[in-house]
Amino acid sequence: MDKKKYNSRKSDISTVGEAINDLLNNYRLKGKFDEARLVSSWESLMGKTIANRTGKIFIKNQVLFVEINSAPLKHELNLSKSKIIDIFEQEIGRGIIGEIIFL
């Protein structure tokens, strides 16, 4: 095998994660994918106790809307908005959400 051909093909090789990331960026789906990932990982990020008292969760215009079924929990979460946003930024990345509204 010609060493030049092997080296040129090797530079075109990428991991599955890189290929998926490129695909999402090319089709401009990265933002929606990250939003869906954040909503689906709500329980793992916030814990089972909070998730059990949560109704609907959705994102619109970088605002996360969360329906909370417990008034005391809603009050506690309102006081911790910046901490929650930090948790999401560490897990998913920056720029996905800028505000949280608890309903």
Jmol script that loads the backbone (N, CA, C; Angstrom):
load data "model"
ATOM      1  N   MET A   1       0.836  -1.177   0.000  1.00  0.00           N
ATOM      2  CA  MET A   1       0.000   0.000   0.000  1.00  0.00           C
ATOM      3  C   MET A   1       0.880   1.239   0.000  1.00  0.00           C
ATOM      4  N   ASP A   2       0.504   2.191  -0.823  1.00  0.00           N
ATOM      5  CA  ASP A   2       1.249   3.426  -0.932  1.00  0.00           C
ATOM      6  C   ASP A   2       1.068   4.246   0.349  1.00  0.00           C
ATOM      7  N   LYS A   3       2.184   4.669   0.932  1.00  0.00           N
ATOM      8  CA  LYS A   3       2.132   5.387   2.203  1.00  0.00           C
ATOM      9  C   LYS A   3       1.418   6.735   2.074  1.00  0.00           C
ATOM     10  N   LYS A   4       1.543   7.411   0.933  1.00  0.00           N
ATOM     11  CA  LYS A   4       0.879   8.704   0.723  1.00  0.00           C
ATOM     12  C   LYS A   4      -0.633   8.553   0.764  1.00  0.00           C
ATOM     13  N   LYS A   5      -1.165   7.543   0.069  1.00  0.00           N
ATOM     14  CA  LYS A   5      -2.610   7.332   0.060  1.00  0.00           C
ATOM     15  C   LYS A   5      -3.128   7.041   1.461  1.00  0.00           C
ATOM     16  N   TYR A   6      -2.387   6.235   2.206  1.00  0.00           N
ATOM     17  CA  TYR A   6      -2.819   5.889   3.556  1.00  0.00           C
ATOM     18  C   TYR A   6      -2.873   7.127   4.446  1.00  0.00           C
ATOM     19  N   ASN A   7      -1.864   7.978   4.366  1.00  0.00           N
ATOM     20  CA  ASN A   7      -1.827   9.186   5.196  1.00  0.00           C
ATOM     21  C   ASN A   7      -2.931  10.166   4.820  1.00  0.00           C
ATOM     22  N   SER A   8      -3.241  10.290   3.534  1.00  0.00           N
ATOM     23  CA  SER A   8      -4.280  11.241   3.130  1.00  0.00           C
ATOM     24  C   SER A   8      -5.660  10.757   3.563  1.00  0.00           C
ATOM     25  N   ARG A   9      -5.888   9.462   3.520  1.00  0.00           N
ATOM     26  CA  ARG A   9      -7.175   8.929   3.972  1.00  0.00           C
ATOM     27  C   ARG A   9      -7.302   9.034   5.492  1.00  0.00           C
ATOM     28  N   LYS A  10      -6.218   8.849   6.199  1.00  0.00           N
ATOM     29  CA  LYS A  10      -6.254   8.878   7.656  1.00  0.00           C
ATOM     30  C   LYS A  10      -6.679  10.265   8.155  1.00  0.00           C
ATOM     31  N   SER A  11      -6.296  11.320   7.449  1.00  0.00           N
ATOM     32  CA  SER A  11      -6.662  12.666   7.885  1.00  0.00           C
ATOM     33  C   SER A  11      -8.158  12.916   7.712  1.00  0.00           C
ATOM     34  N   ASP A  12      -8.833  12.156   6.861  1.00  0.00           N
ATOM     35  CA  ASP A  12     -10.270  12.304   6.650  1.00  0.00           C
ATOM     36  C   ASP A  12     -11.089  11.520   7.661  1.00  0.00           C
ATOM     37  N   ILE A  13     -10.445  10.715   8.459  1.00  0.00           N
ATOM     38  CA  ILE A  13     -11.145   9.883   9.431  1.00  0.00           C
ATOM     39  C   ILE A  13     -11.552  10.740  10.626  1.00  0.00           C
ATOM     40  N   SER A  14     -12.800  10.551  11.049  1.00  0.00           N
ATOM     41  CA  SER A  14     -13.264  11.249  12.248  1.00  0.00           C
ATOM     42  C   SER A  14     -14.068  10.280  13.107  1.00  0.00           C
ATOM     43  N   THR A  15     -14.243  10.647  14.349  1.00  0.00           N
ATOM     44  CA  THR A  15     -15.007   9.788  15.244  1.00  0.00           C
ATOM     45  C   THR A  15     -16.496   9.922  14.920  1.00  0.00           C
ATOM     46  N   VAL A  16     -17.284   9.014  15.446  1.00  0.00           N
ATOM     47  CA  VAL A  16     -18.727   9.048  15.233  1.00  0.00           C
ATOM     48  C   VAL A  16     -19.307  10.326  15.841  1.00  0.00           C
ATOM     49  N   GLY A  17     -18.829  10.699  17.027  1.00  0.00           N
ATOM     50  CA  GLY A  17     -19.295  11.910  17.688  1.00  0.00           C
ATOM     51  C   GLY A  17     -19.019  13.156  16.856  1.00  0.00           C
ATOM     52  N   GLU A  18     -17.816  13.238  16.280  1.00  0.00           N
ATOM     53  CA  GLU A  18     -17.468  14.378  15.420  1.00  0.00           C
ATOM     54  C   GLU A  18     -18.343  14.405  14.176  1.00  0.00           C
ATOM     55  N   ALA A  19     -18.589  13.237  13.596  1.00  0.00           N
ATOM     56  CA  ALA A  19     -19.418  13.160  12.388  1.00  0.00           C
ATOM     57  C   ALA A  19     -20.854  13.603  12.681  1.00  0.00           C
ATOM     58  N   ILE A  20     -21.407  13.166  13.806  1.00  0.00           N
ATOM     59  CA  ILE A  20     -22.764  13.573  14.175  1.00  0.00           C
ATOM     60  C   ILE A  20     -22.812  15.066  14.453  1.00  0.00           C
ATOM     61  N   ASN A  21     -21.798  15.576  15.149  1.00  0.00           N
ATOM     62  CA  ASN A  21     -21.736  17.001  15.439  1.00  0.00           C
ATOM     63  C   ASN A  21     -21.669  17.822  14.148  1.00  0.00           C
ATOM     64  N   ASP A  22     -20.870  17.389  13.192  1.00  0.00           N
ATOM     65  CA  ASP A  22     -20.780  18.071  11.895  1.00  0.00           C
ATOM     66  C   ASP A  22     -22.124  18.036  11.169  1.00  0.00           C
ATOM     67  N   LEU A  23     -22.786  16.896  11.208  1.00  0.00           N
ATOM     68  CA  LEU A  23     -24.094  16.748  10.571  1.00  0.00           C
ATOM     69  C   LEU A  23     -25.115  17.712  11.187  1.00  0.00           C
ATOM     70  N   LEU A  24     -25.153  17.755  12.526  1.00  0.00           N
ATOM     71  CA  LEU A  24     -26.090  18.659  13.203  1.00  0.00           C
ATOM     72  C   LEU A  24     -25.792  20.119  12.878  1.00  0.00           C
ATOM     73  N   ASN A  25     -24.527  20.469  12.805  1.00  0.00           N
ATOM     74  CA  ASN A  25     -24.162  21.848  12.464  1.00  0.00           C
ATOM     75  C   ASN A  25     -24.516  22.181  11.023  1.00  0.00           C
ATOM     76  N   ASN A  26     -24.259  21.248  10.103  1.00  0.00           N
ATOM     77  CA  ASN A  26     -24.546  21.502   8.690  1.00  0.00           C
ATOM     78  C   ASN A  26     -26.034  21.689   8.429  1.00  0.00           C
ATOM     79  N   TYR A  27     -26.872  20.951   9.122  1.00  0.00           N
ATOM     80  CA  TYR A  27     -28.316  21.067   8.934  1.00  0.00           C
ATOM     81  C   TYR A  27     -28.969  22.028   9.927  1.00  0.00           C
ATOM     82  N   ARG A  28     -28.138  22.749  10.661  1.00  0.00           N
ATOM     83  CA  ARG A  28     -28.594  23.746  11.647  1.00  0.00           C
ATOM     84  C   ARG A  28     -29.568  23.151  12.670  1.00  0.00           C
ATOM     85  N   LEU A  29     -29.250  21.979  13.140  1.00  0.00           N
ATOM     86  CA  LEU A  29     -30.086  21.289  14.120  1.00  0.00           C
ATOM     87  C   LEU A  29     -29.424  21.207  15.499  1.00  0.00           C
ATOM     88  N   LYS A  30     -28.228  21.736  15.636  1.00  0.00           N
ATOM     89  CA  LYS A  30     -27.478  21.616  16.887  1.00  0.00           C
ATOM     90  C   LYS A  30     -28.244  22.227  18.060  1.00  0.00           C
ATOM     91  N   GLY A  31     -28.818  23.409  17.870  1.00  0.00           N
ATOM     92  CA  GLY A  31     -29.554  24.071  18.945  1.00  0.00           C
ATOM     93  C   GLY A  31     -30.759  23.260  19.397  1.00  0.00           C
ATOM     94  N   LYS A  32     -31.542  22.786  18.441  1.00  0.00           N
ATOM     95  CA  LYS A  32     -32.728  21.985  18.773  1.00  0.00           C
ATOM     96  C   LYS A  32     -32.334  20.669  19.434  1.00  0.00           C
ATOM     97  N   PHE A  33     -31.247  20.073  18.963  1.00  0.00           N
ATOM     98  CA  PHE A  33     -30.761  18.828  19.551  1.00  0.00           C
ATOM     99  C   PHE A  33     -30.350  19.057  21.003  1.00  0.00           C
ATOM    100  N   ASP A  34     -29.620  20.135  21.269  1.00  0.00           N
ATOM    101  CA  ASP A  34     -29.191  20.441  22.634  1.00  0.00           C
ATOM    102  C   ASP A  34     -30.384  20.749  23.531  1.00  0.00           C
ATOM    103  N   GLU A  35     -31.389  21.439  23.001  1.00  0.00           N
ATOM    104  CA  GLU A  35     -32.597  21.722  23.780  1.00  0.00           C
ATOM    105  C   GLU A  35     -33.323  20.433  24.148  1.00  0.00           C
ATOM    106  N   ALA A  36     -33.466  19.539  23.194  1.00  0.00           N
ATOM    107  CA  ALA A  36     -34.130  18.260  23.457  1.00  0.00           C
ATOM    108  C   ALA A  36     -33.330  17.440  24.463  1.00  0.00           C
ATOM    109  N   ARG A  37     -32.020  17.504  24.353  1.00  0.00           N
ATOM    110  CA  ARG A  37     -31.153  16.790  25.295  1.00  0.00           C
ATOM    111  C   ARG A  37     -31.306  17.330  26.710  1.00  0.00           C
ATOM    112  N   LEU A  38     -31.420  18.646  26.834  1.00  0.00           N
ATOM    113  CA  LEU A  38     -31.601  19.260  28.145  1.00  0.00           C
ATOM    114  C   LEU A  38     -32.929  18.851  28.768  1.00  0.00           C
ATOM    115  N   VAL A  39     -33.999  18.900  27.983  1.00  0.00           N
ATOM    116  CA  VAL A  39     -35.327  18.516  28.487  1.00  0.00           C
ATOM    117  C   VAL A  39     -35.340  17.045  28.890  1.00  0.00           C
ATOM    118  N   SER A  40     -34.739  16.184  28.074  1.00  0.00           N
ATOM    119  CA  SER A  40     -34.757  14.748  28.383  1.00  0.00           C
ATOM    120  C   SER A  40     -33.861  14.391  29.567  1.00  0.00           C
ATOM    121  N   SER A  41     -32.869  15.229  29.868  1.00  0.00           N
ATOM    122  CA  SER A  41     -31.978  14.928  30.995  1.00  0.00           C
ATOM    123  C   SER A  41     -32.367  15.689  32.259  1.00  0.00           C
ATOM    124  N   TRP A  42     -33.562  16.275  32.289  1.00  0.00           N
ATOM    125  CA  TRP A  42     -34.031  17.028  33.452  1.00  0.00           C
ATOM    126  C   TRP A  42     -33.939  16.193  34.736  1.00  0.00           C
ATOM    127  N   GLU A  43     -34.427  14.952  34.695  1.00  0.00           N
ATOM    128  CA  GLU A  43     -34.423  14.107  35.897  1.00  0.00           C
ATOM    129  C   GLU A  43     -33.012  13.800  36.369  1.00  0.00           C
ATOM    130  N   SER A  44     -32.127  13.468  35.461  1.00  0.00           N
ATOM    131  CA  SER A  44     -30.760  13.122  35.873  1.00  0.00           C
ATOM    132  C   SER A  44     -29.996  14.329  36.392  1.00  0.00           C
ATOM    133  N   LEU A  45     -30.290  15.524  35.865  1.00  0.00           N
ATOM    134  CA  LEU A  45     -29.597  16.728  36.315  1.00  0.00           C
ATOM    135  C   LEU A  45     -30.167  17.291  37.609  1.00  0.00           C
ATOM    136  N   MET A  46     -31.482  17.229  37.768  1.00  0.00           N
ATOM    137  CA  MET A  46     -32.130  17.856  38.913  1.00  0.00           C
ATOM    138  C   MET A  46     -32.467  16.871  40.036  1.00  0.00           C
ATOM    139  N   GLY A  47     -32.490  15.602  39.729  1.00  0.00           N
ATOM    140  CA  GLY A  47     -32.784  14.603  40.746  1.00  0.00           C
ATOM    141  C   GLY A  47     -34.220  14.112  40.667  1.00  0.00           C
ATOM    142  N   LYS A  48     -34.432  12.935  41.196  1.00  0.00           N
ATOM    143  CA  LYS A  48     -35.734  12.276  41.121  1.00  0.00           C
ATOM    144  C   LYS A  48     -36.812  13.024  41.904  1.00  0.00           C
ATOM    145  N   THR A  49     -36.463  13.595  43.059  1.00  0.00           N
ATOM    146  CA  THR A  49     -37.433  14.308  43.884  1.00  0.00           C
ATOM    147  C   THR A  49     -38.034  15.486  43.137  1.00  0.00           C
ATOM    148  N   ILE A  50     -37.191  16.283  42.513  1.00  0.00           N
ATOM    149  CA  ILE A  50     -37.675  17.442  41.756  1.00  0.00           C
ATOM    150  C   ILE A  50     -38.416  16.976  40.512  1.00  0.00           C
ATOM    151  N   ALA A  51     -37.897  15.967  39.838  1.00  0.00           N
ATOM    152  CA  ALA A  51     -38.529  15.473  38.613  1.00  0.00           C
ATOM    153  C   ALA A  51     -39.929  14.928  38.881  1.00  0.00           C
ATOM    154  N   ASN A  52     -40.140  14.322  40.043  1.00  0.00           N
ATOM    155  CA  ASN A  52     -41.464  13.788  40.380  1.00  0.00           C
ATOM    156  C   ASN A  52     -42.494  14.892  40.592  1.00  0.00           C
ATOM    157  N   ARG A  53     -42.043  16.088  40.910  1.00  0.00           N
ATOM    158  CA  ARG A  53     -42.950  17.209  41.138  1.00  0.00           C
ATOM    159  C   ARG A  53     -42.965  18.185  39.956  1.00  0.00           C
ATOM    160  N   THR A  54     -42.490  17.702  38.822  1.00  0.00           N
ATOM    161  CA  THR A  54     -42.411  18.518  37.613  1.00  0.00           C
ATOM    162  C   THR A  54     -43.435  18.047  36.601  1.00  0.00           C
ATOM    163  N   GLY A  55     -44.120  19.012  35.973  1.00  0.00           N
ATOM    164  CA  GLY A  55     -45.067  18.705  34.905  1.00  0.00           C
ATOM    165  C   GLY A  55     -44.394  18.891  33.558  1.00  0.00           C
ATOM    166  N   LYS A  56     -44.910  19.802  32.775  1.00  0.00           N
ATOM    167  CA  LYS A  56     -44.372  20.060  31.437  1.00  0.00           C
ATOM    168  C   LYS A  56     -43.045  20.803  31.515  1.00  0.00           C
ATOM    169  N   ILE A  57     -42.182  20.487  30.565  1.00  0.00           N
ATOM    170  CA  ILE A  57     -40.898  21.177  30.414  1.00  0.00           C
ATOM    171  C   ILE A  57     -40.722  21.470  28.933  1.00  0.00           C
ATOM    172  N   PHE A  58     -40.453  22.737  28.597  1.00  0.00           N
ATOM    173  CA  PHE A  58     -40.172  23.064  27.202  1.00  0.00           C
ATOM    174  C   PHE A  58     -39.310  24.317  27.133  1.00  0.00           C
ATOM    175  N   ILE A  59     -38.687  24.518  25.980  1.00  0.00           N
ATOM    176  CA  ILE A  59     -37.808  25.661  25.753  1.00  0.00           C
ATOM    177  C   ILE A  59     -38.351  26.447  24.577  1.00  0.00           C
ATOM    178  N   LYS A  60     -38.424  27.772  24.738  1.00  0.00           N
ATOM    179  CA  LYS A  60     -38.852  28.660  23.660  1.00  0.00           C
ATOM    180  C   LYS A  60     -38.018  29.928  23.738  1.00  0.00           C
ATOM    181  N   ASN A  61     -37.331  30.247  22.664  1.00  0.00           N
ATOM    182  CA  ASN A  61     -36.485  31.446  22.582  1.00  0.00           C
ATOM    183  C   ASN A  61     -35.481  31.512  23.729  1.00  0.00           C
ATOM    184  N   GLN A  62     -34.786  30.439  23.976  1.00  0.00           N
ATOM    185  CA  GLN A  62     -33.761  30.299  25.006  1.00  0.00           C
ATOM    186  C   GLN A  62     -34.296  30.512  26.420  1.00  0.00           C
ATOM    187  N   VAL A  63     -35.585  30.323  26.616  1.00  0.00           N
ATOM    188  CA  VAL A  63     -36.194  30.390  27.943  1.00  0.00           C
ATOM    189  C   VAL A  63     -36.742  29.004  28.259  1.00  0.00           C
ATOM    190  N   LEU A  64     -36.313  28.459  29.397  1.00  0.00           N
ATOM    191  CA  LEU A  64     -36.777  27.154  29.841  1.00  0.00           C
ATOM    192  C   LEU A  64     -38.018  27.360  30.704  1.00  0.00           C
ATOM    193  N   PHE A  65     -39.119  26.754  30.306  1.00  0.00           N
ATOM    194  CA  PHE A  65     -40.369  26.813  31.058  1.00  0.00           C
ATOM    195  C   PHE A  65     -40.559  25.469  31.747  1.00  0.00           C
ATOM    196  N   VAL A  66     -40.769  25.506  33.066  1.00  0.00           N
ATOM    197  CA  VAL A  66     -40.916  24.285  33.844  1.00  0.00           C
ATOM    198  C   VAL A  66     -42.159  24.415  34.721  1.00  0.00           C
ATOM    199  N   GLU A  67     -43.067  23.466  34.580  1.00  0.00           N
ATOM    200  CA  GLU A  67     -44.266  23.444  35.415  1.00  0.00           C
ATOM    201  C   GLU A  67     -43.953  22.660  36.683  1.00  0.00           C
ATOM    202  N   ILE A  68     -44.086  23.319  37.831  1.00  0.00           N
ATOM    203  CA  ILE A  68     -43.803  22.702  39.129  1.00  0.00           C
ATOM    204  C   ILE A  68     -45.114  22.533  39.881  1.00  0.00           C
ATOM    205  N   ASN A  69     -45.330  21.344  40.419  1.00  0.00           N
ATOM    206  CA  ASN A  69     -46.582  21.022  41.101  1.00  0.00           C
ATOM    207  C   ASN A  69     -46.557  21.304  42.598  1.00  0.00           C
ATOM    208  N   SER A  70     -45.467  21.833  43.122  1.00  0.00           N
ATOM    209  CA  SER A  70     -45.325  22.075  44.551  1.00  0.00           C
ATOM    210  C   SER A  70     -44.904  23.528  44.770  1.00  0.00           C
ATOM    211  N   ALA A  71     -45.720  24.295  45.501  1.00  0.00           N
ATOM    212  CA  ALA A  71     -45.427  25.709  45.737  1.00  0.00           C
ATOM    213  C   ALA A  71     -44.110  25.925  46.499  1.00  0.00           C
ATOM    214  N   PRO A  72     -43.837  25.174  47.575  1.00  0.00           N
ATOM    215  CA  PRO A  72     -42.557  25.372  48.267  1.00  0.00           C
ATOM    216  C   PRO A  72     -41.346  25.054  47.383  1.00  0.00           C
ATOM    217  N   LEU A  73     -41.456  24.007  46.582  1.00  0.00           N
ATOM    218  CA  LEU A  73     -40.369  23.658  45.672  1.00  0.00           C
ATOM    219  C   LEU A  73     -40.186  24.741  44.618  1.00  0.00           C
ATOM    220  N   LYS A  74     -41.270  25.261  44.108  1.00  0.00           N
ATOM    221  CA  LYS A  74     -41.224  26.337  43.118  1.00  0.00           C
ATOM    222  C   LYS A  74     -40.485  27.550  43.691  1.00  0.00           C
ATOM    223  N   HIS A  75     -40.770  27.883  44.941  1.00  0.00           N
ATOM    224  CA  HIS A  75     -40.100  29.003  45.602  1.00  0.00           C
ATOM    225  C   HIS A  75     -38.593  28.736  45.732  1.00  0.00           C
ATOM    226  N   GLU A  76     -38.234  27.533  46.166  1.00  0.00           N
ATOM    227  CA  GLU A  76     -36.820  27.167  46.308  1.00  0.00           C
ATOM    228  C   GLU A  76     -36.087  27.226  44.972  1.00  0.00           C
ATOM    229  N   LEU A  77     -36.723  26.711  43.924  1.00  0.00           N
ATOM    230  CA  LEU A  77     -36.089  26.713  42.604  1.00  0.00           C
ATOM    231  C   LEU A  77     -35.951  28.128  42.061  1.00  0.00           C
ATOM    232  N   ASN A  78     -36.918  29.002  42.349  1.00  0.00           N
ATOM    233  CA  ASN A  78     -36.812  30.399  41.928  1.00  0.00           C
ATOM    234  C   ASN A  78     -35.596  31.073  42.548  1.00  0.00           C
ATOM    235  N   LEU A  79     -35.272  30.708  43.776  1.00  0.00           N
ATOM    236  CA  LEU A  79     -34.108  31.280  44.445  1.00  0.00           C
ATOM    237  C   LEU A  79     -32.794  30.728  43.892  1.00  0.00           C
ATOM    238  N   SER A  80     -32.859  29.585  43.215  1.00  0.00           N
ATOM    239  CA  SER A  80     -31.647  28.908  42.724  1.00  0.00           C
ATOM    240  C   SER A  80     -31.514  28.932  41.206  1.00  0.00           C
ATOM    241  N   LYS A  81     -32.149  29.866  40.533  1.00  0.00           N
ATOM    242  CA  LYS A  81     -32.132  29.886  39.062  1.00  0.00           C
ATOM    243  C   LYS A  81     -30.725  29.926  38.483  1.00  0.00           C
ATOM    244  N   SER A  82     -29.866  30.786  39.007  1.00  0.00           N
ATOM    245  CA  SER A  82     -28.520  30.912  38.441  1.00  0.00           C
ATOM    246  C   SER A  82     -27.716  29.629  38.637  1.00  0.00           C
ATOM    247  N   LYS A  83     -27.907  28.963  39.764  1.00  0.00           N
ATOM    248  CA  LYS A  83     -27.213  27.698  40.013  1.00  0.00           C
ATOM    249  C   LYS A  83     -27.693  26.622  39.039  1.00  0.00           C
ATOM    250  N   ILE A  84     -28.999  26.599  38.773  1.00  0.00           N
ATOM    251  CA  ILE A  84     -29.564  25.622  37.835  1.00  0.00           C
ATOM    252  C   ILE A  84     -29.029  25.867  36.424  1.00  0.00           C
ATOM    253  N   ILE A  85     -28.976  27.123  36.022  1.00  0.00           N
ATOM    254  CA  ILE A  85     -28.435  27.458  34.694  1.00  0.00           C
ATOM    255  C   ILE A  85     -26.978  27.019  34.599  1.00  0.00           C
ATOM    256  N   ASP A  86     -26.206  27.205  35.665  1.00  0.00           N
ATOM    257  CA  ASP A  86     -24.809  26.755  35.679  1.00  0.00           C
ATOM    258  C   ASP A  86     -24.700  25.248  35.506  1.00  0.00           C
ATOM    259  N   ILE A  87     -25.589  24.502  36.155  1.00  0.00           N
ATOM    260  CA  ILE A  87     -25.592  23.040  36.018  1.00  0.00           C
ATOM    261  C   ILE A  87     -25.846  22.654  34.568  1.00  0.00           C
ATOM    262  N   PHE A  88     -26.815  23.303  33.933  1.00  0.00           N
ATOM    263  CA  PHE A  88     -27.135  23.004  32.540  1.00  0.00           C
ATOM    264  C   PHE A  88     -25.984  23.368  31.611  1.00  0.00           C
ATOM    265  N   GLU A  89     -25.324  24.494  31.868  1.00  0.00           N
ATOM    266  CA  GLU A  89     -24.207  24.909  31.025  1.00  0.00           C
ATOM    267  C   GLU A  89     -23.037  23.948  31.141  1.00  0.00           C
ATOM    268  N   GLN A  90     -22.809  23.415  32.327  1.00  0.00           N
ATOM    269  CA  GLN A  90     -21.735  22.432  32.493  1.00  0.00           C
ATOM    270  C   GLN A  90     -22.048  21.141  31.754  1.00  0.00           C
ATOM    271  N   GLU A  91     -23.303  20.735  31.789  1.00  0.00           N
ATOM    272  CA  GLU A  91     -23.693  19.460  31.181  1.00  0.00           C
ATOM    273  C   GLU A  91     -23.866  19.565  29.668  1.00  0.00           C
ATOM    274  N   ILE A  92     -24.587  20.570  29.205  1.00  0.00           N
ATOM    275  CA  ILE A  92     -24.957  20.665  27.791  1.00  0.00           C
ATOM    276  C   ILE A  92     -24.077  21.659  27.037  1.00  0.00           C
ATOM    277  N   GLY A  93     -23.808  22.792  27.623  1.00  0.00           N
ATOM    278  CA  GLY A  93     -23.014  23.821  26.967  1.00  0.00           C
ATOM    279  C   GLY A  93     -23.647  25.188  27.123  1.00  0.00           C
ATOM    280  N   ARG A  94     -22.894  26.199  26.808  1.00  0.00           N
ATOM    281  CA  ARG A  94     -23.359  27.574  26.953  1.00  0.00           C
ATOM    282  C   ARG A  94     -24.319  27.954  25.833  1.00  0.00           C
ATOM    283  N   GLY A  95     -25.178  28.926  26.144  1.00  0.00           N
ATOM    284  CA  GLY A  95     -26.030  29.507  25.126  1.00  0.00           C
ATOM    285  C   GLY A  95     -27.332  28.788  24.847  1.00  0.00           C
ATOM    286  N   ILE A  96     -27.616  27.705  25.543  1.00  0.00           N
ATOM    287  CA  ILE A  96     -28.854  26.984  25.281  1.00  0.00           C
ATOM    288  C   ILE A  96     -30.023  27.704  25.927  1.00  0.00           C
ATOM    289  N   ILE A  97     -29.859  28.044  27.199  1.00  0.00           N
ATOM    290  CA  ILE A  97     -30.912  28.795  27.895  1.00  0.00           C
ATOM    291  C   ILE A  97     -30.284  29.983  28.613  1.00  0.00           C
ATOM    292  N   GLY A  98     -31.051  31.055  28.688  1.00  0.00           N
ATOM    293  CA  GLY A  98     -30.590  32.241  29.396  1.00  0.00           C
ATOM    294  C   GLY A  98     -31.492  32.585  30.569  1.00  0.00           C
ATOM    295  N   GLU A  99     -32.664  31.975  30.610  1.00  0.00           N
ATOM    296  CA  GLU A  99     -33.653  32.280  31.635  1.00  0.00           C
ATOM    297  C   GLU A  99     -34.465  31.033  31.929  1.00  0.00           C
ATOM    298  N   ILE A 100     -34.954  30.929  33.163  1.00  0.00           N
ATOM    299  CA  ILE A 100     -35.841  29.844  33.561  1.00  0.00           C
ATOM    300  C   ILE A 100     -37.080  30.469  34.160  1.00  0.00           C
ATOM    301  N   ILE A 101     -38.243  29.993  33.743  1.00  0.00           N
ATOM    302  CA  ILE A 101     -39.504  30.430  34.306  1.00  0.00           C
ATOM    303  C   ILE A 101     -40.220  29.203  34.851  1.00  0.00           C
ATOM    304  N   PHE A 102     -40.536  29.260  36.145  1.00  0.00           N
ATOM    305  CA  PHE A 102     -41.250  28.166  36.786  1.00  0.00           C
ATOM    306  C   PHE A 102     -42.723  28.508  36.812  1.00  0.00           C
ATOM    307  N   LEU A 103     -43.535  27.617  36.262  1.00  0.00           N
ATOM    308  CA  LEU A 103     -44.980  27.832  36.172  1.00  0.00           C
ATOM    309  C   LEU A 103     -45.716  27.124  37.276  1.00  0.00           C
TER     310      LEU A 103
END
end "model"
wireframe off; spacefill off
backbone 0.3
color backbone group
